[in-house]
Amino acid sequence: MRLTVFWQRMADHFGAAYADSFARDHVMSGLGGRTVREALDAGWSAKEVWRVVCATMDVPYDRQ
């Protein structure tokens, strides 16, 4: 998954303004105690991070 697709999915699910805030501030155990941004910076693939976001935030299957 390209980062552009990842960020579009984040914006589609959370809203454009909240997606960035969520990515900076929400620490998830599924990301090893990291935020989305920290996980991406640490080398996690966008696809891996999106899967964790979906599982953690109960993103509906049709939006995954």
mmCIF file of the N, C-alpha and C atoms, coordinates in Angstrom:
data_MODEL
# 
_entry.id   MODEL 
# 
loop_
_atom_site.group_PDB 
_atom_site.id 
_atom_site.type_symbol 
_atom_site.label_atom_id 
_atom_site.label_alt_id 
_atom_site.label_comp_id 
_atom_site.label_asym_id 
_atom_site.label_entity_id 
_atom_site.label_seq_id 
_atom_site.pdbx_PDB_ins_code 
_atom_site.Cartn_x 
_atom_site.Cartn_y 
_atom_site.Cartn_z 
_atom_site.occupancy 
_atom_site.B_iso_or_equiv 
_atom_site.pdbx_formal_charge 
_atom_site.auth_seq_id 
_atom_site.auth_comp_id 
_atom_site.auth_asym_id 
_atom_site.auth_atom_id 
_atom_site.pdbx_PDB_model_num 
ATOM 1   N N  . MET A 1 1  ? 0.849   -1.174 0.000  1.00 0.00 ? 1  MET A N  1 
ATOM 2   C CA . MET A 1 1  ? 0.000   0.000  0.000  1.00 0.00 ? 1  MET A CA 1 
ATOM 3   C C  . MET A 1 1  ? 0.896   1.240  0.000  1.00 0.00 ? 1  MET A C  1 
ATOM 4   N N  . ARG A 1 2  ? 0.599   2.146  -0.877 1.00 0.00 ? 2  ARG A N  1 
ATOM 5   C CA . ARG A 1 2  ? 1.335   3.406  -0.926 1.00 0.00 ? 2  ARG A CA 1 
ATOM 6   C C  . ARG A 1 2  ? 0.900   4.304  0.222  1.00 0.00 ? 2  ARG A C  1 
ATOM 7   N N  . LEU A 1 3  ? 1.795   5.163  0.650  1.00 0.00 ? 3  LEU A N  1 
ATOM 8   C CA . LEU A 1 3  ? 1.461   6.093  1.733  1.00 0.00 ? 3  LEU A CA 1 
ATOM 9   C C  . LEU A 1 3  ? 0.300   7.007  1.350  1.00 0.00 ? 3  LEU A C  1 
ATOM 10  N N  . THR A 1 4  ? 0.211   7.378  0.084  1.00 0.00 ? 4  THR A N  1 
ATOM 11  C CA . THR A 1 4  ? -0.895  8.239  -0.328 1.00 0.00 ? 4  THR A CA 1 
ATOM 12  C C  . THR A 1 4  ? -2.240  7.539  -0.129 1.00 0.00 ? 4  THR A C  1 
ATOM 13  N N  . VAL A 1 5  ? -2.276  6.254  -0.424 1.00 0.00 ? 5  VAL A N  1 
ATOM 14  C CA . VAL A 1 5  ? -3.503  5.470  -0.218 1.00 0.00 ? 5  VAL A CA 1 
ATOM 15  C C  . VAL A 1 5  ? -3.788  5.359  1.276  1.00 0.00 ? 5  VAL A C  1 
ATOM 16  N N  . PHE A 1 6  ? -2.752  5.091  2.066  1.00 0.00 ? 6  PHE A N  1 
ATOM 17  C CA . PHE A 1 6  ? -2.908  4.997  3.514  1.00 0.00 ? 6  PHE A CA 1 
ATOM 18  C C  . PHE A 1 6  ? -3.511  6.276  4.080  1.00 0.00 ? 6  PHE A C  1 
ATOM 19  N N  . TRP A 1 7  ? -2.920  7.421  3.734  1.00 0.00 ? 7  TRP A N  1 
ATOM 20  C CA . TRP A 1 7  ? -3.417  8.692  4.290  1.00 0.00 ? 7  TRP A CA 1 
ATOM 21  C C  . TRP A 1 7  ? -4.818  9.020  3.787  1.00 0.00 ? 7  TRP A C  1 
ATOM 22  N N  . GLN A 1 8  ? -5.145  8.618  2.576  1.00 0.00 ? 8  GLN A N  1 
ATOM 23  C CA . GLN A 1 8  ? -6.509  8.830  2.085  1.00 0.00 ? 8  GLN A CA 1 
ATOM 24  C C  . GLN A 1 8  ? -7.494  7.992  2.880  1.00 0.00 ? 8  GLN A C  1 
ATOM 25  N N  . ARG A 1 9  ? -7.137  6.743  3.173  1.00 0.00 ? 9  ARG A N  1 
ATOM 26  C CA . ARG A 1 9  ? -8.008  5.888  3.983  1.00 0.00 ? 9  ARG A CA 1 
ATOM 27  C C  . ARG A 1 9  ? -8.168  6.450  5.391  1.00 0.00 ? 9  ARG A C  1 
ATOM 28  N N  . MET A 1 10 ? -7.077  6.955  5.956  1.00 0.00 ? 10 MET A N  1 
ATOM 29  C CA . MET A 1 10 ? -7.157  7.577  7.286  1.00 0.00 ? 10 MET A CA 1 
ATOM 30  C C  . MET A 1 10 ? -8.121  8.767  7.248  1.00 0.00 ? 10 MET A C  1 
ATOM 31  N N  . ALA A 1 11 ? -7.990  9.606  6.232  1.00 0.00 ? 11 ALA A N  1 
ATOM 32  C CA . ALA A 1 11 ? -8.863  10.780 6.109  1.00 0.00 ? 11 ALA A CA 1 
ATOM 33  C C  . ALA A 1 11 ? -10.305 10.370 5.869  1.00 0.00 ? 11 ALA A C  1 
ATOM 34  N N  . ASP A 1 12 ? -10.510 9.345  5.066  1.00 0.00 ? 12 ASP A N  1 
ATOM 35  C CA . ASP A 1 12 ? -11.868 8.878  4.790  1.00 0.00 ? 12 ASP A CA 1 
ATOM 36  C C  . ASP A 1 12 ? -12.541 8.350  6.054  1.00 0.00 ? 12 ASP A C  1 
ATOM 37  N N  . HIS A 1 13 ? -11.768 7.667  6.884  1.00 0.00 ? 13 HIS A N  1 
ATOM 38  C CA . HIS A 1 13 ? -12.361 7.074  8.087  1.00 0.00 ? 13 HIS A CA 1 
ATOM 39  C C  . HIS A 1 13 ? -12.493 8.074  9.236  1.00 0.00 ? 13 HIS A C  1 
ATOM 40  N N  . PHE A 1 14 ? -11.443 8.829  9.502  1.00 0.00 ? 14 PHE A N  1 
ATOM 41  C CA . PHE A 1 14 ? -11.429 9.713  10.668 1.00 0.00 ? 14 PHE A CA 1 
ATOM 42  C C  . PHE A 1 14 ? -11.788 11.158 10.366 1.00 0.00 ? 14 PHE A C  1 
ATOM 43  N N  . GLY A 1 15 ? -11.792 11.524 9.083  1.00 0.00 ? 15 GLY A N  1 
ATOM 44  C CA . GLY A 1 15 ? -11.940 12.928 8.712  1.00 0.00 ? 15 GLY A CA 1 
ATOM 45  C C  . GLY A 1 15 ? -10.543 13.510 8.540  1.00 0.00 ? 15 GLY A C  1 
ATOM 46  N N  . ALA A 1 16 ? -10.410 14.445 7.624  1.00 0.00 ? 16 ALA A N  1 
ATOM 47  C CA . ALA A 1 16 ? -9.089  14.978 7.276  1.00 0.00 ? 16 ALA A CA 1 
ATOM 48  C C  . ALA A 1 16 ? -8.373  15.606 8.472  1.00 0.00 ? 16 ALA A C  1 
ATOM 49  N N  . ALA A 1 17 ? -9.071  16.381 9.262  1.00 0.00 ? 17 ALA A N  1 
ATOM 50  C CA . ALA A 1 17 ? -8.435  17.063 10.386 1.00 0.00 ? 17 ALA A CA 1 
ATOM 51  C C  . ALA A 1 17 ? -8.063  16.092 11.506 1.00 0.00 ? 17 ALA A C  1 
ATOM 52  N N  . TYR A 1 18 ? -8.940  15.171 11.833 1.00 0.00 ? 18 TYR A N  1 
ATOM 53  C CA . TYR A 1 18 ? -8.686  14.267 12.954 1.00 0.00 ? 18 TYR A CA 1 
ATOM 54  C C  . TYR A 1 18 ? -7.679  13.177 12.599 1.00 0.00 ? 18 TYR A C  1 
ATOM 55  N N  . ALA A 1 19 ? -7.579  12.794 11.340 1.00 0.00 ? 19 ALA A N  1 
ATOM 56  C CA . ALA A 1 19 ? -6.654  11.730 10.944 1.00 0.00 ? 19 ALA A CA 1 
ATOM 57  C C  . ALA A 1 19 ? -5.231  12.075 11.342 1.00 0.00 ? 19 ALA A C  1 
ATOM 58  N N  . ASP A 1 20 ? -4.816  13.303 11.109 1.00 0.00 ? 20 ASP A N  1 
ATOM 59  C CA . ASP A 1 20 ? -3.459  13.712 11.455 1.00 0.00 ? 20 ASP A CA 1 
ATOM 60  C C  . ASP A 1 20 ? -3.260  13.726 12.966 1.00 0.00 ? 20 ASP A C  1 
ATOM 61  N N  . SER A 1 21 ? -4.232  14.235 13.689 1.00 0.00 ? 21 SER A N  1 
ATOM 62  C CA . SER A 1 21 ? -4.156  14.264 15.146 1.00 0.00 ? 21 SER A CA 1 
ATOM 63  C C  . SER A 1 21 ? -4.086  12.849 15.707 1.00 0.00 ? 21 SER A C  1 
ATOM 64  N N  . PHE A 1 22 ? -4.937  11.976 15.209 1.00 0.00 ? 22 PHE A N  1 
ATOM 65  C CA . PHE A 1 22 ? -4.941  10.576 15.627 1.00 0.00 ? 22 PHE A CA 1 
ATOM 66  C C  . PHE A 1 22 ? -3.570  9.943  15.374 1.00 0.00 ? 22 PHE A C  1 
ATOM 67  N N  . ALA A 1 23 ? -3.021  10.187 14.195 1.00 0.00 ? 23 ALA A N  1 
ATOM 68  C CA . ALA A 1 23 ? -1.738  9.594  13.807 1.00 0.00 ? 23 ALA A CA 1 
ATOM 69  C C  . ALA A 1 23 ? -0.591  10.069 14.695 1.00 0.00 ? 23 ALA A C  1 
ATOM 70  N N  . ARG A 1 24 ? -0.674  11.284 15.195 1.00 0.00 ? 24 ARG A N  1 
ATOM 71  C CA . ARG A 1 24 ? 0.377   11.833 16.047 1.00 0.00 ? 24 ARG A CA 1 
ATOM 72  C C  . ARG A 1 24 ? 0.216   11.474 17.514 1.00 0.00 ? 24 ARG A C  1 
ATOM 73  N N  . ASP A 1 25 ? -1.031  11.304 17.969 1.00 0.00 ? 25 ASP A N  1 
ATOM 74  C CA . ASP A 1 25 ? -1.291  11.247 19.406 1.00 0.00 ? 25 ASP A CA 1 
ATOM 75  C C  . ASP A 1 25 ? -1.751  9.901  19.963 1.00 0.00 ? 25 ASP A C  1 
ATOM 76  N N  . HIS A 1 26 ? -2.342  9.062  19.155 1.00 0.00 ? 26 HIS A N  1 
ATOM 77  C CA . HIS A 1 26 ? -2.940  7.818  19.665 1.00 0.00 ? 26 HIS A CA 1 
ATOM 78  C C  . HIS A 1 26 ? -1.914  6.688  19.665 1.00 0.00 ? 26 HIS A C  1 
ATOM 79  N N  . VAL A 1 27 ? -1.505  6.263  20.850 1.00 0.00 ? 27 VAL A N  1 
ATOM 80  C CA . VAL A 1 27 ? -0.543  5.169  20.996 1.00 0.00 ? 27 VAL A CA 1 
ATOM 81  C C  . VAL A 1 27 ? -1.311  3.844  20.981 1.00 0.00 ? 27 VAL A C  1 
ATOM 82  N N  . MET A 1 28 ? -0.833  2.906  20.171 1.00 0.00 ? 28 MET A N  1 
ATOM 83  C CA . MET A 1 28 ? -1.510  1.613  20.044 1.00 0.00 ? 28 MET A CA 1 
ATOM 84  C C  . MET A 1 28 ? -0.563  0.475  20.409 1.00 0.00 ? 28 MET A C  1 
ATOM 85  N N  . SER A 1 29 ? -1.057  -0.436 21.226 1.00 0.00 ? 29 SER A N  1 
ATOM 86  C CA . SER A 1 29 ? -0.243  -1.584 21.623 1.00 0.00 ? 29 SER A CA 1 
ATOM 87  C C  . SER A 1 29 ? 0.102   -2.450 20.416 1.00 0.00 ? 29 SER A C  1 
ATOM 88  N N  . GLY A 1 30 ? -0.803  -2.523 19.445 1.00 0.00 ? 30 GLY A N  1 
ATOM 89  C CA . GLY A 1 30 ? -0.559  -3.312 18.239 1.00 0.00 ? 30 GLY A CA 1 
ATOM 90  C C  . GLY A 1 30 ? 0.593   -2.788 17.401 1.00 0.00 ? 30 GLY A C  1 
ATOM 91  N N  . LEU A 1 31 ? 0.991   -1.556 17.670 1.00 0.00 ? 31 LEU A N  1 
ATOM 92  C CA . LEU A 1 31 ? 2.140   -0.961 16.981 1.00 0.00 ? 31 LEU A CA 1 
ATOM 93  C C  . LEU A 1 31 ? 3.359   -0.915 17.909 1.00 0.00 ? 31 LEU A C  1 
ATOM 94  N N  . GLY A 1 32 ? 3.324   -1.751 18.927 1.00 0.00 ? 32 GLY A N  1 
ATOM 95  C CA . GLY A 1 32 ? 4.453   -1.798 19.852 1.00 0.00 ? 32 GLY A CA 1 
ATOM 96  C C  . GLY A 1 32 ? 4.549   -0.584 20.745 1.00 0.00 ? 32 GLY A C  1 
ATOM 97  N N  . GLY A 1 33 ? 3.390   -0.004 21.081 1.00 0.00 ? 33 GLY A N  1 
ATOM 98  C CA . GLY A 1 33 ? 3.386   1.179  21.931 1.00 0.00 ? 33 GLY A CA 1 
ATOM 99  C C  . GLY A 1 33 ? 3.770   2.446  21.189 1.00 0.00 ? 33 GLY A C  1 
ATOM 100 N N  . ARG A 1 34 ? 3.544   2.441  19.902 1.00 0.00 ? 34 ARG A N  1 
ATOM 101 C CA . ARG A 1 34 ? 3.859   3.599  19.059 1.00 0.00 ? 34 ARG A CA 1 
ATOM 102 C C  . ARG A 1 34 ? 2.586   4.233  18.529 1.00 0.00 ? 34 ARG A C  1 
ATOM 103 N N  . THR A 1 35 ? 2.741   5.457  18.051 1.00 0.00 ? 35 THR A N  1 
ATOM 104 C CA . THR A 1 35 ? 1.673   6.100  17.292 1.00 0.00 ? 35 THR A CA 1 
ATOM 105 C C  . THR A 1 35 ? 1.814   5.665  15.831 1.00 0.00 ? 35 THR A C  1 
ATOM 106 N N  . VAL A 1 36 ? 0.845   6.009  15.023 1.00 0.00 ? 36 VAL A N  1 
ATOM 107 C CA . VAL A 1 36 ? 0.913   5.716  13.588 1.00 0.00 ? 36 VAL A CA 1 
ATOM 108 C C  . VAL A 1 36 ? 2.168   6.339  12.989 1.00 0.00 ? 36 VAL A C  1 
ATOM 109 N N  . ARG A 1 37 ? 2.389   7.591  13.273 1.00 0.00 ? 37 ARG A N  1 
ATOM 110 C CA . ARG A 1 37 ? 3.557   8.284  12.705 1.00 0.00 ? 37 ARG A CA 1 
ATOM 111 C C  . ARG A 1 37 ? 4.864   7.642  13.171 1.00 0.00 ? 37 ARG A C  1 
ATOM 112 N N  . GLU A 1 38 ? 4.942   7.296  14.440 1.00 0.00 ? 38 GLU A N  1 
ATOM 113 C CA . GLU A 1 38 ? 6.152   6.658  14.960 1.00 0.00 ? 38 GLU A CA 1 
ATOM 114 C C  . GLU A 1 38 ? 6.381   5.298  14.300 1.00 0.00 ? 38 GLU A C  1 
ATOM 115 N N  . ALA A 1 39 ? 5.322   4.541  14.110 1.00 0.00 ? 39 ALA A N  1 
ATOM 116 C CA . ALA A 1 39 ? 5.452   3.233  13.465 1.00 0.00 ? 39 ALA A CA 1 
ATOM 117 C C  . ALA A 1 39 ? 5.934   3.382  12.024 1.00 0.00 ? 39 ALA A C  1 
ATOM 118 N N  . LEU A 1 40 ? 5.355   4.313  11.292 1.00 0.00 ? 40 LEU A N  1 
ATOM 119 C CA . LEU A 1 40 ? 5.790   4.541  9.915  1.00 0.00 ? 40 LEU A CA 1 
ATOM 120 C C  . LEU A 1 40 ? 7.247   4.993  9.878  1.00 0.00 ? 40 LEU A C  1 
ATOM 121 N N  . ASP A 1 41 ? 7.622   5.893  10.792 1.00 0.00 ? 41 ASP A N  1 
ATOM 122 C CA . ASP A 1 41 ? 9.010   6.360  10.854 1.00 0.00 ? 41 ASP A CA 1 
ATOM 123 C C  . ASP A 1 41 ? 9.975   5.247  11.241 1.00 0.00 ? 41 ASP A C  1 
ATOM 124 N N  . ALA A 1 42 ? 9.486   4.266  11.999 1.00 0.00 ? 42 ALA A N  1 
ATOM 125 C CA . ALA A 1 42 ? 10.318  3.139  12.434 1.00 0.00 ? 42 ALA A CA 1 
ATOM 126 C C  . ALA A 1 42 ? 10.448  2.058  11.357 1.00 0.00 ? 42 ALA A C  1 
ATOM 127 N N  . GLY A 1 43 ? 9.765   2.257  10.230 1.00 0.00 ? 43 GLY A N  1 
ATOM 128 C CA . GLY A 1 43 ? 9.909   1.315  9.123  1.00 0.00 ? 43 GLY A CA 1 
ATOM 129 C C  . GLY A 1 43 ? 8.759   0.351  8.912  1.00 0.00 ? 43 GLY A C  1 
ATOM 130 N N  . TRP A 1 44 ? 7.701   0.466  9.707  1.00 0.00 ? 44 TRP A N  1 
ATOM 131 C CA . TRP A 1 44 ? 6.529   -0.376 9.475  1.00 0.00 ? 44 TRP A CA 1 
ATOM 132 C C  . TRP A 1 44 ? 5.942   0.008  8.120  1.00 0.00 ? 44 TRP A C  1 
ATOM 133 N N  . SER A 1 45 ? 5.429   -0.965 7.405  1.00 0.00 ? 45 SER A N  1 
ATOM 134 C CA . SER A 1 45 ? 4.793   -0.660 6.117  1.00 0.00 ? 45 SER A CA 1 
ATOM 135 C C  . SER A 1 45 ? 3.427   -0.028 6.370  1.00 0.00 ? 45 SER A C  1 
ATOM 136 N N  . ALA A 1 46 ? 2.984   0.773  5.420  1.00 0.00 ? 46 ALA A N  1 
ATOM 137 C CA . ALA A 1 46 ? 1.672   1.412  5.531  1.00 0.00 ? 46 ALA A CA 1 
ATOM 138 C C  . ALA A 1 46 ? 0.577   0.361  5.656  1.00 0.00 ? 46 ALA A C  1 
ATOM 139 N N  . LYS A 1 47 ? 0.723   -0.746 4.963  1.00 0.00 ? 47 LYS A N  1 
ATOM 140 C CA . LYS A 1 47 ? -0.271  -1.817 5.008  1.00 0.00 ? 47 LYS A CA 1 
ATOM 141 C C  . LYS A 1 47 ? -0.358  -2.426 6.407  1.00 0.00 ? 47 LYS A C  1 
ATOM 142 N N  . GLU A 1 48 ? 0.801   -2.662 7.036  1.00 0.00 ? 48 GLU A N  1 
ATOM 143 C CA . GLU A 1 48 ? 0.819   -3.206 8.398  1.00 0.00 ? 48 GLU A CA 1 
ATOM 144 C C  . GLU A 1 48 ? 0.156   -2.238 9.377  1.00 0.00 ? 48 GLU A C  1 
ATOM 145 N N  . VAL A 1 49 ? 0.498   -0.987 9.248  1.00 0.00 ? 49 VAL A N  1 
ATOM 146 C CA . VAL A 1 49 ? -0.061  0.028  10.153 1.00 0.00 ? 49 VAL A CA 1 
ATOM 147 C C  . VAL A 1 49 ? -1.569  0.134  9.942  1.00 0.00 ? 49 VAL A C  1 
ATOM 148 N N  . TRP A 1 50 ? -2.012  0.134  8.698  1.00 0.00 ? 50 TRP A N  1 
ATOM 149 C CA . TRP A 1 50 ? -3.445  0.224  8.421  1.00 0.00 ? 50 TRP A CA 1 
ATOM 150 C C  . TRP A 1 50 ? -4.194  -0.958 9.027  1.00 0.00 ? 50 TRP A C  1 
ATOM 151 N N  . ARG A 1 51 ? -3.619  -2.150 8.939  1.00 0.00 ? 51 ARG A N  1 
ATOM 152 C CA . ARG A 1 51 ? -4.265  -3.339 9.530  1.00 0.00 ? 51 ARG A CA 1 
ATOM 153 C C  . ARG A 1 51 ? -4.426  -3.175 11.040 1.00 0.00 ? 51 ARG A C  1 
ATOM 154 N N  . VAL A 1 52 ? -3.425  -2.627 11.702 1.00 0.00 ? 52 VAL A N  1 
ATOM 155 C CA . VAL A 1 52 ? -3.513  -2.413 13.149 1.00 0.00 ? 52 VAL A CA 1 
ATOM 156 C C  . VAL A 1 52 ? -4.564  -1.347 13.453 1.00 0.00 ? 52 VAL A C  1 
ATOM 157 N N  . VAL A 1 53 ? -4.572  -0.271 12.697 1.00 0.00 ? 53 VAL A N  1 
ATOM 158 C CA . VAL A 1 53 ? -5.583  0.780  12.887 1.00 0.00 ? 53 VAL A CA 1 
ATOM 159 C C  . VAL A 1 53 ? -6.976  0.173  12.728 1.00 0.00 ? 53 VAL A C  1 
ATOM 160 N N  . CYS A 1 54 ? -7.177  -0.621 11.696 1.00 0.00 ? 54 CYS A N  1 
ATOM 161 C CA . CYS A 1 54 ? -8.483  -1.240 11.452 1.00 0.00 ? 54 CYS A CA 1 
ATOM 162 C C  . CYS A 1 54 ? -8.906  -2.129 12.607 1.00 0.00 ? 54 CYS A C  1 
ATOM 163 N N  . ALA A 1 55 ? -7.985  -2.946 13.094 1.00 0.00 ? 55 ALA A N  1 
ATOM 164 C CA . ALA A 1 55 ? -8.301  -3.861 14.188 1.00 0.00 ? 55 ALA A CA 1 
ATOM 165 C C  . ALA A 1 55 ? -8.558  -3.107 15.490 1.00 0.00 ? 55 ALA A C  1 
ATOM 166 N N  . THR A 1 56 ? -7.771  -2.093 15.757 1.00 0.00 ? 56 THR A N  1 
ATOM 167 C CA . THR A 1 56 ? -7.876  -1.342 17.008 1.00 0.00 ? 56 THR A CA 1 
ATOM 168 C C  . THR A 1 56 ? -9.115  -0.460 17.046 1.00 0.00 ? 56 THR A C  1 
ATOM 169 N N  . MET A 1 57 ? -9.424  0.139  15.923 1.00 0.00 ? 57 MET A N  1 
ATOM 170 C CA . MET A 1 57 ? -10.507 1.120  15.874 1.00 0.00 ? 57 MET A CA 1 
ATOM 171 C C  . MET A 1 57 ? -11.789 0.571  15.256 1.00 0.00 ? 57 MET A C  1 
ATOM 172 N N  . ASP A 1 58 ? -11.865 -0.740 15.071 1.00 0.00 ? 58 ASP A N  1 
ATOM 173 C CA . ASP A 1 58 ? -13.052 -1.389 14.515 1.00 0.00 ? 58 ASP A CA 1 
ATOM 174 C C  . ASP A 1 58 ? -13.519 -0.742 13.212 1.00 0.00 ? 58 ASP A C  1 
ATOM 175 N N  . VAL A 1 59 ? -12.581 -0.556 12.297 1.00 0.00 ? 59 VAL A N  1 
ATOM 176 C CA . VAL A 1 59 ? -12.930 -0.015 10.985 1.00 0.00 ? 59 VAL A CA 1 
ATOM 177 C C  . VAL A 1 59 ? -13.765 -1.058 10.261 1.00 0.00 ? 59 VAL A C  1 
ATOM 178 N N  . PRO A 1 60 ? -14.921 -0.661 9.733  1.00 0.00 ? 60 PRO A N  1 
ATOM 179 C CA . PRO A 1 60 ? -15.773 -1.621 9.024  1.00 0.00 ? 60 PRO A CA 1 
ATOM 180 C C  . PRO A 1 60 ? -15.036 -2.309 7.868  1.00 0.00 ? 60 PRO A C  1 
ATOM 181 N N  . TYR A 1 61 ? -15.361 -3.556 7.637  1.00 0.00 ? 61 TYR A N  1 
ATOM 182 C CA . TYR A 1 61 ? -14.663 -4.346 6.618  1.00 0.00 ? 61 TYR A CA 1 
ATOM 183 C C  . TYR A 1 61 ? -14.679 -3.658 5.246  1.00 0.00 ? 61 TYR A C  1 
ATOM 184 N N  . ASP A 1 62 ? -15.769 -3.047 4.888  1.00 0.00 ? 62 ASP A N  1 
ATOM 185 C CA . ASP A 1 62 ? -15.866 -2.417 3.564  1.00 0.00 ? 62 ASP A CA 1 
ATOM 186 C C  . ASP A 1 62 ? -14.981 -1.178 3.425  1.00 0.00 ? 62 ASP A C  1 
ATOM 187 N N  . ARG A 1 63 ? -14.401 -0.708 4.521  1.00 0.00 ? 63 ARG A N  1 
ATOM 188 C CA . ARG A 1 63 ? -13.479 0.437  4.468  1.00 0.00 ? 63 ARG A CA 1 
ATOM 189 C C  . ARG A 1 63 ? -12.024 0.004  4.596  1.00 0.00 ? 63 ARG A C  1 
ATOM 190 N N  . GLN A 1 64 ? -11.824 -1.303 4.718  1.00 0.00 ? 64 GLN A N  1 
ATOM 191 C CA . GLN A 1 64 ? -10.459 -1.787 4.867  1.00 0.00 ? 64 GLN A CA 1 
ATOM 192 C C  . GLN A 1 64 ? -9.866  -1.995 3.509  1.00 0.00 ? 64 GLN A C  1 
# 
